[in-house]
Amino acid sequence: MMTEHPVIVGRPALLVIDMQEGAYGNDSGIPRMGGFAARVALVRQLVGRFRSASYPVIFVSEEHRRSLIDFGRELDGEEGVHCLEGDPGTAIAAALEVRSDDVVIRKRRYSCFFATDLDLLLRSLRVETVVLVGELTDVCVHYTFADAHQHDYVARVVEDCCGGSSLAAHDAALKAMSYLQSAARTTAAAVLAATAPQPAVTTGW
């Protein structure tokens, strides 16, 4: 008998991964499936809900120095040069309305945990569940999920708020994440329901 797992365990944080302007026109130097604007619209709803509930929202963007010195082996595969500092397409999607007091982490590699202070930040915020949305499902989202799992966080990937390098790669990555945590996959509707304000309890007096 399979154990039922809640969508949210303890205090959650929303991690918005690499939802950057270049994805609209698919001019970011990497292959990707369509539908980015629709995913941004859904993520806006999640950002609003987490903010209203006073849950942390953390934006992460991939950025590389213009000298290309920090790409490492990243250009050995299918990806071309992308997300250079200062390029218009590197900015986080304006529709997400990042605020001046929002936490923004800039990373040089795929995982949001690699060579950043994300783990320190999440532990300082007493976060137990990391809710992942963003691009690409099979690369940065997947690798971040694996690292979250290995850091002992409950990890949830919002499958209708993520886009892969292709639909096939998107689906395969979701299956791989489910292997690590059986309740890994969720939807925007399920997260909104799990974080909805609870009605006040009346005693009837």
C-alpha positions as CSV (number, residue, x, y, z in Angstrom):
1,M,0.0,0.0,0.0
2,M,1.5,3.3,-1.1
3,T,1.8,6.1,1.5
4,E,-0.1,9.3,0.9
5,H,2.2,12.3,1.0
6,P,0.9,15.9,1.4
7,V,1.9,18.5,-1.2
8,I,3.4,20.7,1.4
9,V,5.3,19.6,4.5
10,G,6.1,22.2,7.1
11,R,7.2,25.6,5.8
12,P,7.4,25.9,2.0
13,A,9.5,28.1,-0.3
14,L,8.8,28.8,-3.9
15,L,12.0,28.5,-6.1
16,V,11.5,30.2,-9.5
17,I,14.3,28.9,-11.7
18,D,15.7,30.6,-14.8
19,M,12.4,32.2,-16.0
20,Q,14.3,34.8,-18.0
21,E,13.3,37.2,-20.8
22,G,15.2,35.3,-23.6
23,A,12.8,32.3,-23.2
24,Y,10.0,34.3,-24.8
25,G,11.5,34.3,-28.2
26,N,13.5,31.1,-27.7
27,D,16.7,33.1,-28.4
28,S,18.5,32.0,-25.3
29,G,21.0,29.8,-27.1
30,I,19.3,26.6,-25.8
31,P,16.6,24.3,-27.2
32,R,13.3,24.5,-25.4
33,M,9.6,23.5,-25.7
34,G,7.0,26.2,-26.3
35,G,4.4,27.7,-23.9
36,F,6.7,29.9,-21.8
37,A,4.3,32.8,-21.6
38,A,1.5,30.5,-20.3
39,R,3.9,29.1,-17.6
40,V,4.9,32.6,-16.5
41,A,1.2,33.4,-16.0
42,L,0.7,30.3,-13.8
43,V,3.9,31.1,-11.8
44,R,2.6,34.6,-11.2
45,Q,-0.4,33.1,-9.4
46,L,1.9,31.0,-7.2
47,V,4.2,34.0,-6.5
48,G,1.1,35.9,-5.4
49,R,-0.1,33.1,-3.2
50,F,3.2,32.6,-1.5
51,R,3.7,36.3,-0.9
52,S,0.2,36.6,0.6
53,A,0.9,33.7,2.9
54,S,4.3,35.1,3.9
55,Y,6.1,32.1,2.5
56,P,9.5,32.7,0.9
57,V,9.8,33.3,-2.8
58,I,13.3,32.9,-4.2
59,F,14.2,33.9,-7.8
60,V,17.2,32.2,-9.4
61,S,18.7,33.3,-12.8
62,E,21.6,31.7,-14.7
63,E,24.1,34.4,-15.6
64,H,27.6,34.0,-17.1
65,R,30.5,36.4,-17.4
66,R,30.9,37.9,-20.9
67,S,34.4,36.4,-21.1
68,L,32.7,33.0,-21.0
69,I,35.2,31.9,-18.3
70,D,32.6,30.4,-16.0
71,F,30.8,28.1,-18.6
72,G,33.1,25.2,-17.9
73,R,31.9,22.1,-19.7
74,E,28.4,23.6,-20.3
75,L,29.0,24.3,-24.0
76,D,30.1,20.7,-24.7
77,G,26.6,19.6,-25.4
78,E,23.5,21.0,-27.1
79,E,23.6,24.5,-25.6
80,G,25.2,27.5,-27.3
81,V,26.4,30.6,-25.5
82,H,23.5,32.0,-23.4
83,C,22.6,34.1,-20.4
84,L,25.5,36.6,-20.6
85,E,25.6,39.3,-17.9
86,G,24.0,42.5,-19.2
87,D,22.1,41.0,-22.1
88,P,18.3,41.9,-22.2
89,G,17.4,38.2,-22.5
90,T,19.2,37.4,-19.2
91,A,16.9,39.5,-17.0
92,I,14.3,37.7,-15.1
93,A,10.9,37.9,-16.9
94,A,9.5,41.3,-16.2
95,A,6.0,39.8,-15.9
96,L,7.0,38.1,-12.7
97,E,7.4,41.6,-11.1
98,V,10.5,40.9,-9.0
99,R,10.6,43.4,-6.2
100,S,13.5,45.3,-4.8
101,D,13.3,43.3,-1.6
102,D,13.0,39.9,-3.2
103,V,15.8,37.4,-2.9
104,V,17.5,36.8,-6.2
105,I,20.3,34.2,-6.5
106,R,22.5,34.3,-9.6
107,K,24.1,31.0,-10.5
108,R,26.9,30.0,-12.9
109,R,25.9,26.3,-13.3
110,Y,22.8,24.2,-13.6
111,S,21.8,23.4,-10.0
112,C,20.6,26.3,-7.8
113,F,22.5,24.8,-5.0
114,F,25.9,24.6,-6.7
115,A,28.3,27.3,-5.5
116,T,25.5,29.5,-4.2
117,D,24.2,30.2,-0.7
118,L,20.7,28.7,-1.3
119,D,21.0,25.9,1.3
120,L,22.1,28.4,4.0
121,L,19.2,30.7,3.0
122,L,16.6,27.9,3.1
123,R,17.8,26.6,6.5
124,S,17.8,30.1,7.9
125,L,14.2,30.5,6.7
126,R,13.3,27.1,8.4
127,V,12.1,25.8,5.0
128,E,11.1,22.1,4.8
129,T,9.5,21.9,1.4
130,V,11.0,23.4,-1.8
131,V,8.5,24.0,-4.6
132,L,10.2,24.1,-7.9
133,V,9.0,25.9,-11.1
134,G,10.9,27.2,-14.1
135,E,13.2,26.2,-16.9
136,L,14.5,23.7,-18.0
137,T,12.7,20.7,-16.5
138,D,15.4,18.3,-17.6
139,V,18.4,20.4,-16.8
140,C,18.3,23.2,-14.1
141,V,15.1,22.1,-12.5
142,H,16.1,18.4,-12.4
143,Y,19.5,19.0,-11.1
144,T,18.2,21.4,-8.4
145,F,15.6,18.8,-7.4
146,A,18.3,16.2,-7.1
147,D,20.4,18.5,-4.9
148,A,17.3,19.4,-2.8
149,H,16.7,15.7,-2.3
150,Q,20.3,15.1,-1.2
151,H,20.1,18.0,1.2
152,D,17.0,16.3,2.8
153,Y,14.4,18.7,1.7
154,V,10.9,17.7,0.7
155,A,10.9,18.6,-3.0
156,R,7.9,19.2,-5.3
157,V,8.1,20.0,-9.0
158,V,5.1,21.9,-10.4
159,E,4.9,20.1,-13.8
160,D,2.6,22.7,-15.5
161,C,5.0,25.5,-14.5
162,C,8.1,23.9,-16.0
163,G,9.3,23.6,-19.5
164,G,12.0,21.3,-20.9
165,S,14.3,21.3,-23.8
166,S,11.7,19.2,-25.5
167,L,8.4,17.6,-24.4
168,A,10.0,14.1,-24.3
169,A,12.9,15.4,-22.1
170,H,10.4,17.2,-19.9
171,D,8.4,14.0,-19.3
172,A,11.5,11.9,-18.8
173,A,12.8,14.4,-16.2
174,L,9.5,14.3,-14.3
175,K,9.7,10.5,-14.1
176,A,13.3,10.7,-12.9
177,M,12.3,13.1,-10.1
178,S,9.4,10.9,-9.1
179,Y,11.9,8.1,-8.7
180,L,13.6,10.1,-6.0
181,Q,10.5,11.2,-4.1
182,S,7.3,9.4,-5.0
183,A,5.1,12.5,-4.4
184,A,7.5,14.8,-6.4
185,R,5.1,15.8,-9.2
186,T,2.3,18.3,-8.5
187,T,0.4,21.0,-10.3
188,A,-0.2,24.7,-9.9
189,A,-3.8,24.0,-8.9
190,A,-2.7,21.5,-6.2
191,V,-0.1,23.9,-4.8
192,L,-2.7,26.8,-4.7
193,A,-5.1,24.5,-2.9
194,A,-2.5,23.4,-0.4
195,T,-1.5,26.9,0.4
196,A,-5.0,28.4,0.5
197,P,-6.0,30.4,3.7
198,Q,-7.8,28.2,6.1
199,P,-11.3,29.3,7.2
200,A,-11.6,30.6,10.8
201,V,-12.8,27.9,13.2
202,T,-16.1,28.9,14.9
203,T,-17.0,27.4,18.3
204,G,-20.7,28.0,17.9
205,W,-21.0,30.0,21.1
